[in-house]
Amino acid sequence: MEEVVILEKVYGDRSGFLKLDKKLKALLGDLEVEWKLSAVKKNWVKVSLTGEDEEISANLVRDEFGEVPYRLSAVKEGETYRGRFIDLGKVGYGAYVDVGIFSPRPKDALLPLYYLKETFGEIPVREMIGRFGWVDNLPVEVTVRDVEFGAREVELAFSDSQLRRMKSWLNDGHDKLFITGTVSENVEKALIQTGHGRDVRRVEELGLMETLLILKKGTQAPGIIKEIGPHLKGTLIGAIKFGE
């Protein structure tokens, strides 16, 4: 058996398992392999593969979805990783990101306050979270600045590409919604049911269960949240707002 903990999480309404299974059928359908999906620590998804082609299948899965570093010793300074915001707003000295460190014990990495202030200005972390639409499980690309193996601490910065993306989100004048906890198909269904599909300029999949809605100019995020929120139970919705 081959096992890969991929760079996706399933949580919320757990609709991601069905979507991921379809993706795996498209990726591995011609190979002699069976797979099983399960959620491991902190909702990361493990793909367990058995069969004649399990090794090549595992490599295809790694190439397609990526793999968590798993061990702290595998995390290297200067390297870029894909993680998820976790426990946002619970501390005032930065923002934690789960990059998939399980051993020797589960460990989240930190975007420290001094770095966030250098990058975004003298704004308290909790205000930053609200203003920038950050929500738990939102995928972010980060670069490791420092690893203290003795203290088991990992310090991060946003990658250059992540920073460019964030700054464009904050400056283009379009209200945005970040929705975590369901697949994009359910978000689109909620838009259709409420008649607000016409108010959305673009739908972007940020991850298996994380969606960005870029609204048309003149459409305000709070109104859309009020309409679609009841159709998306169990999700978290963050917003970037220009209309206030």
C-alpha positions as CSV (number, residue, x, y, z in Angstrom):
1,M,0.0,0.0,0.0
2,E,1.1,3.6,-0.8
3,E,-0.2,6.5,1.3
4,V,0.0,10.2,0.4
5,V,-1.3,13.0,2.6
6,I,-2.1,15.6,0.0
7,L,-2.3,19.4,0.2
8,E,-6.0,19.5,0.5
9,K,-8.3,19.4,3.5
10,V,-11.9,18.1,3.8
11,Y,-14.1,19.6,6.6
12,G,-17.3,21.6,6.8
13,D,-20.0,19.7,4.8
14,R,-17.3,17.2,3.7
15,S,-18.5,17.5,0.1
16,G,-14.8,17.5,-0.9
17,F,-14.5,13.8,-0.6
18,L,-17.0,13.2,-3.5
19,K,-15.2,15.9,-5.7
20,L,-11.8,14.5,-4.9
21,D,-12.9,10.9,-5.8
22,K,-14.0,12.2,-9.2
23,K,-10.7,13.9,-9.7
24,L,-8.9,10.7,-8.8
25,K,-11.0,8.7,-11.3
26,A,-10.0,11.1,-14.0
27,L,-6.3,10.9,-13.0
28,L,-6.0,7.2,-12.2
29,G,-8.9,5.6,-14.1
30,D,-6.7,3.7,-16.6
31,L,-4.4,2.2,-13.9
32,E,-4.6,-1.0,-11.9
33,V,-5.2,0.6,-8.6
34,E,-7.9,1.2,-5.9
35,W,-7.9,4.1,-3.5
36,K,-9.5,5.0,-0.2
37,L,-9.8,8.6,1.1
38,S,-9.7,9.6,4.8
39,A,-9.2,12.7,6.9
40,V,-6.2,12.6,9.2
41,K,-4.9,15.2,11.7
42,K,-6.3,18.6,11.3
43,N,-8.5,17.5,8.3
44,W,-5.7,16.9,5.9
45,V,-6.7,14.2,3.3
46,K,-4.9,10.9,3.0
47,V,-5.1,8.9,-0.2
48,S,-4.4,5.2,0.4
49,L,-3.6,3.3,-2.8
50,T,-3.4,-0.5,-3.4
51,G,-2.9,-2.5,-6.5
52,E,-0.4,-3.3,-9.2
53,D,0.1,0.3,-10.2
54,E,0.1,1.8,-6.6
55,E,3.6,3.2,-6.9
56,I,3.1,5.1,-10.1
57,S,-0.4,6.2,-8.9
58,A,1.1,7.6,-5.7
59,N,3.6,9.6,-7.8
60,L,0.8,10.9,-10.0
61,V,-1.2,11.9,-6.9
62,R,1.8,13.8,-5.5
63,D,2.4,15.6,-8.8
64,E,-1.3,16.6,-9.1
65,F,-2.1,17.6,-5.5
66,G,1.2,18.0,-3.7
67,E,2.2,16.4,-0.4
68,V,2.5,17.8,3.1
69,P,6.1,17.9,4.6
70,Y,4.8,15.7,7.5
71,R,8.0,16.0,9.6
72,L,9.4,19.2,11.0
73,S,12.9,18.0,9.9
74,A,11.6,18.1,6.3
75,V,10.8,21.8,6.5
76,K,13.6,23.9,5.0
77,E,14.4,27.6,5.4
78,G,13.9,29.5,2.1
79,E,11.5,26.9,0.7
80,T,7.9,27.7,-0.3
81,Y,4.9,25.7,1.1
82,R,1.2,25.7,0.7
83,G,-0.7,25.9,3.9
84,R,-4.0,27.0,5.5
85,F,-4.8,29.7,8.0
86,I,-5.8,28.2,11.3
87,D,-7.1,29.6,14.6
88,L,-7.2,33.2,13.2
89,G,-7.7,35.9,15.7
90,K,-7.0,33.8,18.7
91,V,-3.6,35.5,19.3
92,G,-2.5,39.0,18.8
93,Y,1.1,38.3,18.0
94,G,0.6,37.0,14.4
95,A,-1.3,34.6,12.3
96,Y,-0.9,30.8,12.3
97,V,-0.7,28.7,9.2
98,D,-1.0,24.9,9.1
99,V,1.5,23.6,6.5
100,G,1.1,19.9,7.5
101,I,3.7,19.3,10.2
102,F,2.7,16.2,12.2
103,S,5.9,14.9,13.6
104,P,7.4,14.8,16.2
105,R,4.1,16.5,17.1
106,P,1.6,18.6,15.2
107,K,2.9,22.1,14.8
108,D,1.5,25.3,13.2
109,A,3.9,27.9,11.7
110,L,3.7,31.6,12.5
111,L,3.4,34.7,10.4
112,P,4.7,37.0,13.1
113,L,3.2,40.4,14.0
114,Y,6.4,42.3,13.1
115,Y,6.4,40.8,9.6
116,L,2.6,41.5,9.1
117,K,3.1,45.1,10.2
118,E,6.1,45.5,7.9
119,T,4.0,44.2,5.0
120,F,0.6,45.8,5.6
121,G,1.2,48.7,8.0
122,E,0.5,49.4,11.6
123,I,-2.8,47.5,11.8
124,P,-3.7,45.1,14.7
125,V,-3.9,41.5,13.6
126,R,-7.6,41.1,14.3
127,E,-8.4,44.2,12.2
128,M,-6.2,42.9,9.4
129,I,-8.1,39.6,9.5
130,G,-11.4,41.4,9.1
131,R,-10.3,43.9,6.5
132,F,-8.5,41.4,4.3
133,G,-11.3,38.7,4.4
134,W,-9.0,36.1,6.0
135,V,-10.9,33.0,7.3
136,D,-9.7,29.7,8.8
137,N,-8.7,27.2,6.1
138,L,-8.0,29.8,3.4
139,P,-5.1,28.4,1.4
140,V,-2.0,30.6,1.4
141,E,1.5,30.1,-0.1
142,V,4.2,30.9,2.4
143,T,8.0,30.9,2.5
144,V,9.9,29.6,5.6
145,R,12.1,32.3,7.1
146,D,13.4,30.4,10.2
147,V,13.2,27.0,11.8
148,E,14.1,26.5,15.4
149,F,14.3,22.8,15.8
150,G,15.0,22.9,19.5
151,A,12.0,25.1,20.3
152,R,10.1,23.5,17.4
153,E,9.1,26.9,16.0
154,V,8.7,27.8,12.4
155,E,8.5,31.4,11.2
156,L,7.0,32.3,7.9
157,A,6.5,35.1,5.3
158,F,4.0,35.2,2.5
159,S,5.6,34.1,-0.8
160,D,6.1,36.8,-3.4
161,S,3.4,35.5,-5.6
162,Q,0.9,35.3,-2.7
163,L,1.7,38.9,-1.7
164,R,1.2,40.1,-5.2
165,R,-2.2,38.3,-5.3
166,M,-3.3,39.7,-2.0
167,K,-2.3,43.2,-2.9
168,S,-4.2,43.0,-6.1
169,W,-7.3,41.7,-4.2
170,L,-7.0,44.8,-1.9
171,N,-6.6,47.3,-4.7
172,D,-8.8,46.4,-7.7
173,G,-12.0,47.9,-6.4
174,H,-14.1,44.7,-6.6
175,D,-15.7,43.4,-3.4
176,K,-14.8,39.8,-2.8
177,L,-16.0,36.8,-0.8
178,F,-13.8,34.0,0.5
179,I,-15.9,30.9,1.3
180,T,-14.4,27.9,3.1
181,G,-16.1,24.6,4.0
182,T,-17.8,23.5,0.8
183,V,-17.0,22.9,-2.8
184,S,-17.3,25.6,-5.5
185,E,-20.3,23.8,-7.1
186,N,-22.3,24.3,-3.9
187,V,-21.4,28.0,-3.9
188,E,-22.5,28.4,-7.5
189,K,-25.7,26.6,-6.7
190,A,-26.4,29.0,-3.9
191,L,-25.8,31.9,-6.3
192,I,-28.3,30.5,-8.8
193,Q,-30.9,29.8,-6.1
194,T,-30.7,33.4,-4.9
195,G,-30.5,34.9,-8.3
196,H,-27.1,36.5,-7.6
197,G,-25.1,34.7,-10.3
198,R,-25.3,37.9,-12.3
199,D,-23.6,39.8,-9.6
200,V,-20.4,37.7,-9.7
201,R,-17.6,38.7,-12.1
202,R,-15.6,35.5,-11.5
203,V,-15.5,32.3,-9.4
204,E,-12.1,31.0,-8.5
205,E,-11.3,27.7,-6.8
206,L,-8.6,28.3,-4.3
207,G,-8.7,24.7,-3.0
208,L,-10.9,21.7,-2.9
209,M,-13.3,23.4,-0.4
210,E,-12.3,27.0,-0.7
211,T,-13.8,29.5,-3.2
212,L,-13.2,33.1,-4.1
213,L,-16.0,35.2,-5.5
214,I,-15.0,38.4,-7.2
215,L,-18.1,40.5,-7.4
216,K,-19.0,43.0,-10.1
217,K,-18.3,46.7,-9.4
218,G,-21.2,48.2,-7.5
219,T,-22.1,44.8,-5.9
220,Q,-21.5,44.9,-2.2
221,A,-20.3,41.9,-0.3
222,P,-22.5,42.2,2.8
223,G,-25.7,42.0,0.7
224,I,-24.5,38.8,-1.1
225,I,-23.4,37.2,2.2
226,K,-26.9,37.9,3.6
227,E,-28.5,36.2,0.6
228,I,-26.3,33.2,0.1
229,G,-25.2,32.5,3.6
230,P,-28.4,30.5,4.6
231,H,-27.7,28.2,1.7
232,L,-24.1,27.5,2.8
233,K,-24.5,26.2,6.3
234,G,-21.3,25.2,8.0
235,T,-19.1,27.5,5.9
236,L,-17.0,30.5,6.9
237,I,-17.3,33.6,4.7
238,G,-14.7,36.5,4.8
239,A,-15.0,39.6,2.7
240,I,-13.0,42.4,1.2
241,K,-15.3,45.4,1.0
242,F,-14.8,48.7,-1.0
243,G,-18.3,50.1,-0.7
244,E,-18.2,51.3,2.9
